[in-house]
Amino acid sequence: MFAFISRRILATIPVMGVVAIVIFLLLRLTPGDPAAIIAGDSATEAQLMEIRARLGLDQPIYIQFFSWIWRLLQGDLGISIISNIPVSTMIAQRLEPTLALAVTTIIFAVLVAVPLGVIAAWRHGTLIDRAVMIFCVMGFSVPVFVLGYLWIYGISINLRWLPVQGYKAIGDGFWPFFQRLILPTLTLSVIYIALIARITRASVLEILDEDYIRTARAKGLTEGRVLLVHALRNAAVPIITIVGIGIALLISGVVVTESVFNLPGLGRLTVDAVLARDYPVIQGVILVFAFVYVIVNLLIDLSYTFFDPRIRY
Amino acid sequence: MAANTQSAAVPVTVSKPGRAIWVQASRNPGVLIGGFVLTLMALIAIFAPLLGTVDPVNLDPVARLKKPFTEWFLGTDAFGRDIYSRVIYGARISLIVGAGAAILSIVIGLFVGLISGYFRMVDAIVMRIMDGLMAIPGILLAIALVSLSGASLVTVMVAITIPEIPRVVRLVRSVVLSIREEPYVEAAISIGTPLPLILIRHVMPNTFAPLIVQGTYICASAMLTEAILSFLGAGIPPEIPTWGNIMAEGRVYFQIAPWIILFPGIFLSLTVLGVNILGDGLRDTLDPRLAKRV
């Protein structure tokens, strides 16, 4: 068990290493001189030299890479070219809206998707099953931002039930904070619900064919108990796995949703950095998102033994 | 099998193995519906100039933000450009990006996956790289690539393709790993067939069915990603009418002119839905193993 955990944790190191190399090379392999891109069109040769020296661009590339990694390991993500604020500070400032949106979305999506998937599998082949499957394929097809604008148009502009856009920190009171998260959550969770409901349906469907389900029914257990205790519990591992893999989808969705609803989070920070060509910020945010993805999936792998005691390492 | 032994004598056309599966696929309702939508969109894209459109980039300052279903079928945008014409022409870019990204990622992924699945030494390294690439959220990688290398149709297509490659590599590799143990591969090795020929003639055909399924899904997600990139301002240059660009320009005017976002949104959703339904239908018939899993 301990050996497995340490092996699994060690396995994340090469993955993060590749992520770091890709992100580092992003800036170096693109055509053009990074210093010239950073300095803009009107820079003089002296300014370019100064920028190169400051960024260490006059050093050999492997030294640049390792000194970058060394600074990363100390938590130094670099300094924004535009605002001159450390990237780690900028990320910390923008963390709350993104975290709030991600957490409400995951909770909401799981609470909706798992029952949907279980019911669809239980009533396999019926109208309910069809409806769930149609919802899933639609969820994969409607772009997140179109959905967002539809919500805003219907709920905020026509019905005036909720504020159109914007964000209030949780410190300003729970209701104003929560109110502004409702539509972004409904927007972002649709694709996530589609993903989880589909996997839940497939894995519960497979489990319902098992002999022990027939046994459970034969000994007179209620359908609810059969579904929740016997079927769902055994279908838990693929469901948990897809929740983790779906984090990638969620992160991509966060970037778009925050732009639609004007939430000042990490996604908005990324888009602003891209538009302003603020490379240290772009690198920093992508690195942080990739790190979160890797860590979440690590924790999920480690949780398998909890959800399925048959899995022993 | 009986048909094979008799085929010399009896004039019965022996269908190639695998032919039946295509016939079956062409009868699947999902394939039919999805194929119909996709064909319709392709026809719209090809015959855009003949569909009562005007120049999609023509500015008309007098006709700014006109409502739809008036003189302008789908209304006009803030520059007085005709939304209907722009949406019809926009179909071209979406389909090109979708098909381009699907083909590009499959060609590269097939090559890397075949090599990786067959050579253990390469495999360890390639798969670590693929794991790393998969850990970077696709849209972020794509917007970073576009912003760094300059926005154009080609860079957008490449930027969308790169995050899709690992999935194709994994798929091809998993097929290769199971096929390389098959007796006919062993037979081919034992009679001294050169390795490239084994890979191309005996291993590669087994990847086609799952790759076609995967390709349709990549096409769907590429069209969505293209729209998202344009929408975020990191996509195809704004002067080219794409569905994402039309919607991006409609953002500011959303409260007074929601149709600028609505109509391209409907077209995009319908097209992606068609491709997804096509993919599900193909998966159910061509790749029953995958169909059971998802």
Interface residues (C-beta under 8 A of the other chain):
Chain A: P14 V15 M16 G17 V18 V19 I21 V22 I23 L26 L27 T30 P31 I37 V137 M138 F140 S141 V142 P143 V144 F145 V146 Y149 L150 I152 Y153 I157 V164 R198 I199 A202 E206 A248 I251 S252 V255 V256 S259 T270 V271 V274 L275 R277 Y279 I282 V285 I286 F289 A290 Y293 V294
Chain B: R128 I129 D131 G132 L133 M134 A135 I136 P137 G138 I139 L140 L141 I143 A144 L145 S147 L148 S149 A220 L224 A227 I228 F231 L232 G233 A234 M247 F254 Q255 P258 I261 L262 G265 L268 S269 V272 L273 N276 I277 D280 K292 R293 V294
